[in-house]
Amino acid sequence: MVIKDGSNADLTNSRLLGSIQRDLTTVWLTGHCTLTGTSNILRGNGTPPLRIFRSDVTLTDSHLLTSSGYAVYCEPPSYPEDHKTIDLRNNWWGVGDADSVAALIFDANDTPDLDIYVDYLPFREEQVSSESMSMGDLKRLYR
């Protein structure tokens, strides 16, 4: 899924799996975008599930999982004033300690020229529970 320049998106209760092709990530923000959401499962398949270029992101109570490499990849901003803090607190990363979560994130902690930081603390130490809804529950919502 690509969120193009200047777009605003809300991603809620979604399950997205990345492509096995090298350059295709699960969710890619291409610049000056805003992404908010909760209760998602974003899974990379050899690519980061979340790739961010000059955009604002707030995702909570979600799974950010990767089969290899980074779970979040922040691209260098074009201008120094593009300093960002990405809010990815209260998510499950597939690991249970802060050092392991930090290793899954490519941000200014990895290269200071990047000037984009990912705030992931606190993080979930176990999977976010997802409640399944029966057809009867769904029908009751529309009565």
Sequence and secondary structure as in RCSB ss.txt:
>XXXX:A:sequence
MVIKDGSNADLTNSRLLGSIQRDLTTVWLTGHCTLTGTSNILRGNGTPPLRIFRSDVTLTDSHLLTSSGYAVYCE
PPSYPEDHKTIDLRNNWWGVGDADSVAALIFDANDTPDLDIYVDYLPFREEQVSSESMSMGDLKRLYR
>XXXX:A:secstr
 EE TT EEEEES EEE  SSTT  SEEE SS EEEEES EEE SSS SEEESS EEEEES EEE SSS SEEE 
  SSGGG EEEE  S B SSSSHHHHHHTEESTTT GGG EEEE  S BSS        HHHHHHHT 
